[in-house]
Amino acid sequence: MLTISQLAAAAGVTVRAVRHYHHVGLLPEPERDASGYRRYSAQAAVDLIRIRTLADAGVPLARVDALLHAQPAEFGAAIADIDRDLQHKIDQLTEYRRRIAELASGERLLLPAEITAILDRMRGLGVSEQRVLLERDAWILLQATDPRAVPRRIEEKTASLDDPETVRLYLACDESFDWDPHDPRLDRLIDDLDAVEIANERTGEPSTPLISSRIAEAAPAWQRVVEALAHRAERRRTA
């Protein structure tokens, strides 16, 4: 037989909790023995562990009382229901954790997996986070304003990252972000980018600018690049 302290210790609760369960009628309070102590049986320890476990799982105490007096089949069915509820809560919390982890970039909350894969690939190729975030914002705007164009742009962007020369130019554009608009190195970059445009025009391949007008506003050097390329393309069309 167990004292109330021994019972509480066996079940992992406090003596105060045991007395509370007595008070609400969940755990019968035994009579005092000849020495004036209340002694608890092993069954009382089993019942107390059941009470504590069900209560910790969020089961209302009123339902705990019913379950303690249920037949084995009914008890088993109720436990299965409680387990399903707990699994649903676990799945919800897991999803919340995933979304919380993605808040740092925000991109996975708004963009499909194909686009976030492109952004991750750019990071892996050595493109700066500054440029990647500008690309991310451009994708978000494109998806909001012209969603029908997104699949084609995904295809074009993926193909461009498969080409080593295009990747080289991506990194060169990235490096030029902080250059002065009159830096002579921009002339070589403009020539290289224009050569790609000319090649695409000759073969009929779709043109995918490495510095789009959406992100060019972020850097004066890029604005000069975009303007120069547009001017050259216009001259070719009117020649």
Sequence and secondary structure as in RCSB ss.txt:
>XXXX:A:sequence
MLTISQLAAAAGVTVRAVRHYHHVGLLPEPERDASGYRRYSAQAAVDLIRIRTLADAGVPLARVDALLHAQPAEF
GAAIADIDRDLQHKIDQLTEYRRRIAELASGERLLLPAEITAILDRMRGLGVSEQRVLLERDAWILLQATDPRAV
PRRIEEKTASLDDPETVRLYLACDESFDWDPHDPRLDRLIDDLDAVEIANERTGEPSTPLISSRIAEAAPAWQRV
VEALAHRAERRRTA
>XXXX:A:secstr
 B HHHHHHHHT  HHHHHHHHHTTSS    B TTS B B HHHHHHHHHHHHHHHTT  HHHHHHHHTS HHHH
HHHHHHHHHHHHHHHHHHHHHHHHHHHTTT HHHHS HHHHHHHHHHHHHT  HHHHHHHHHHHHHHHHH GGGH
HHHHHHHHHHHT HHHHHHHHHHHHGGGS TT THHHHHHHHHHHHHHHHHHHT     SS HHHHTT HHHHHH
HHHHHHHHHHHHH 
